[in-house]
Amino acid sequence: MALTIDHVPFAVGDLDEATATFERLGLAPDYGGVHDNGCTHMSVLGFADGSYVELIAERERGDHGFWPDHIRADAGPAAWCVRVPDIVSECRRVLESGHPVRGPLYGAREREDGRLVEWDRAEFGADERRLLFPFAIEDRTPLSYRVSESPSVAVGPLTGVGQVVLAVRDLAAAVETFRGIYRFPQPVRDSVPGFGRVASFPGQPVALATPDTAGSAGGTGTEKGGSSAWLADRLEQFRECPCTCLLGVDDMATAREAYPLAEPLSWPDGKAAFFESDALGRTLGVIERSTP
């Protein structure tokens, strides 16, 4: 089955600071309002295809359940969401595949213009692996209430959220898990500097990465030889979960003319390049997928 990326929650410690970081890269998010938990608020970097990056931060500490450990660590990608036409049917399908389900759960936020945005969502997998699986969302209100294309990217080469990269401990086991639940094809595998071994599923917005076993803990892995130690550190701190959000582009050369991007790396089924930002490291980049 083909997954449709809805959005990637990008956890940040301070929403104003994170917004400024994105703006310096030419990616200006739009403020989206306060969630119904009263504790978190967010901004949206929206794309024409309806996908978006959600910068999410705390307004005040509380038991809100929206990835507090990631937010307080300024960790970037904390989860990933897919859009489904029927949330109840998706819950039933995942249950029948043998995995726990939490939901459907009601959600809402109030925009600055006073409009209420409403949806239902569901989370999948056991607690220790819940962030590895996507959560699903079905809108109650129109999708346009939740996201619209941000003016900063309306004219440019970005096509949407192209791929979410998931940090995993056991690459082979994770591949089989996703093939079992979502009937994915066999992935294309390769070694990528700074990530270790990467498996990218053709035609799907998902890749899996596991750090090199030779990598030592304590490094950032974003420069100086491309160590994947940062990925090992991330797995130690957050367990298996998203580590990188790659925005889709049709032409890497055009993207590098428009944005401050480092030299492209060979990706299993294309090329990837990362935004030049010490604050973001390798948590945000672009991907040009190979065509058959």
N, C-alpha and C positions, 0 to 999 in steps of 0.2 A: 504494500500500500504506500502511496505517496503522502508524505507529511507536508503540511503547510505551516511554516513558521509564522506565529502570530507576533511574538515579541521576545526580547531577551532582557530580563531584569538585571540592571547593572548597578550593583550596590556601592554606594559612596557614603563617606563620612559626613560630608558637607555639600549640600546640593548647590549652593552658590559657587563654591570653589570648583566643583566638578563641571558645572555649566561653563565656567570661564575656561577650563581646560579644553573642553570640546569646542568652544567658540574660537579659540586660538588655532584650532586645526581646520576651521572652516565648517564646523558641524554645530550649528546653533540650535539647541533643543528649545522647545516651547513648554512653558510651565503648564502642568496638567491638573494640579489641584491636590487636595487632601483626601486620603483614603477614609473609608467609613470607620476604621479603627481609631481615628483621631491622632495616631502616633506618627504615621508616615505620610510623606508627600512625594511628588514625583514630577519629572519633566519628560517630554517625549521628543525623540528624534524620529519623525515619521517619514515613510517612503511611499511612493506612488502605488506600490503593490499592496499596501495595507499593513506591512510589517513595520516594526519599530524597535528602537532601543529605548528602554525605560530607565532613566536615571532615578533611583529610589534612595531616599535618605530618611532618617528619623527627625521629626520636629521635636519630639520628646521621647524619652525612654519609656518602654512599656512592653507588655506581653502581647505583641501584635502578630508574631508568627511569620513576618515577612523578612526572613533571612537576617535576623539581628546580628549574628556572628559575622556574616559577610559585610554588613553595613558598617559595623564598628571597626572592622579591619580594613575598610576602604578597598574591598577585594575585587571589585569589578563584577564580571559575570557570576551570578549567584544561582540562577535557574534558567529554564527555557520553557517556552509555551508554544503549543500548537493549537491551531484553530480547527474546531470540528463542527459539523452541521447539527449533531445531536449528541449532547453530553451524556444523556442516559444510555444511549446505545454504545458509546465509547467505554463507559464504565463497565457495562455488561461484557463487552468484548475482552477487555483486559482481565476482568475477573475470571472469565472462562479460559484465559491463557495461563491462569495459575498465579496471578500476582495480586497483592492487596490493593484495595481502592479506598480512597478517602474522598467522599463527596457523592453527588454534586453539592457544592458550597456556594452560597450567595455572596456576591461581592458588589461593591459600589464605590464611587468617589464623586465628589462635587467639584465641578470645574469652577474657575474664577468667575465665569459669566452666570453662575448659579444653576446651570444645567446638570441634572443628575445622570450619571453614567452607570448602567447596571449590567451584570453578567452572572453566569454560573461557571464554576471551575471545578476541576477534580484533580487530585494528586494520586500518583501511582507508585507502587513499590513499597517494600519494607522500609522502616525508618532510616536504616543505615544506608539505603540506596535511593531514597526518594528524590534526591537532587540529580541523580543520574538520569532518571526518566523525565520526559517532558510532562508538565502538567497541561491539562486541556482546558479550553475556554469556549463557551458558547455565549454570544451576546443576547441580552434581553432587549437592550436598546440598540439602535442602528450602529454599525461599526464606525460610521463617520463621527458619532459622538465621542468615541474613544480615541480615534487617531485620524489625523489628516496629514497630508504631505507638508513637511516643514519647509518654509521658504528658503532656508539656507541650502537645501539639497534639491530644490525643485528643478533647477537648471544645473545639470552636472552628470557625471558618469555613474553615480551610485544607483543600483537597481533595487536595493532592499537588503534585508538580512540574508546573506548568501549561505552561510554555514555556521553552525555552532560546533565548537571543538570541546569534547568531553575528556577530562583527565580520568584515566582508569588505571587500576593496579595490574590487572590481568587482561591483556589485549585480546587474546584468543577467546577467553570466557565472555568478555563484553560483546565481542562480535557475534557470538552464538546467541546471546541474550537478545540482542536487537533483531537478529534474523528471525528468531522465534516469535517475538511479539509483533513485529511490523513487516515480516516477510521481505526483508531487505535482500538485495543481491549480495554476492560475495564482494567484499571491499577491495579496493586497490591499496596496497601497502607500500610504504617506503620509509626510509630514515630521513628525518628533517632536522637540521641543526636548531637547537633550542627547544625541541619537543621530544626527541627520541624517535620511537616508532609510531607512525601515524597510519591509521586505516580509514580511508574515505569511501563512503558508499556511493557508487555512481547514481546520479539522478536524485539523490536525497540530500537534504540540508544538514547532514550530520557527519562528523568525523570523530574518531577516537584516538587518543594519544596516551602513550605510556612512556615515562622517562627512561633514559639509558640507565642500566643498572650500574654502570661505571661512574655516573655522575655523583658528585659529592654534595651533601646538603650545605645550605648557607649561601649559595650564590643566586644572583638574579636570573642568569641564563639568557638575558636579553642582548648581551654583547659579548665581546672577548671570547671568541671561539664557539659561541652558540651552545653553552652548557644547558642541559635540561634540568639542572638542580632546582631551579625555581618551580618546576612542575612537581618534582618530588616533595619539595617543601609545601606546596599547595595541597597535595594529596594528604600529607601528614596533618595539616591544619584543618582542612575542610572535608576530607574523605573524597569519594568520587563525585564529581560535579563539573559543570561547565568551567572552562579555563579561558576560553577565547571566543570572541564574536568576530566573524569575518563578514564584511559587507560585500555584496556582489557587485562586480564590474564586468563589462563586456570586453574592455580593452585596458590592459595594465598600463600601457604607455600614456594613454589619455588620463587615467586616474592619477598617475605620478605628476602630470602637468598641473592637475587641479589641486592636489593635496600634498602635504609634506609626508612622503612615504619613503621608507628605507628601501634598499636594494631588494628586489623580489627574490624569494626562495622557491625552489622547486617543491611543489606539493604533489601528493600521490596522483591526483587527476587534474593538475593545473599549476598555477602559480599563486603565491601569497606574498603580500608585503604588509609591513606593520607601520602604523603611524609613529612618527618620530616624536615621542613624548616620554620623558622619564617617569611621569606620573602613571602612565598607562602600561609601560613595558610592552609585553606581547599579548595583552588582553584585548586589543582592538586592532583590526587590520582589514585588508580587502582581499578578495579572492577572484581570480579569473579561472573558471572551470574549463577544462578541455571539452571540445565538442566531438562527437563521433565522426 
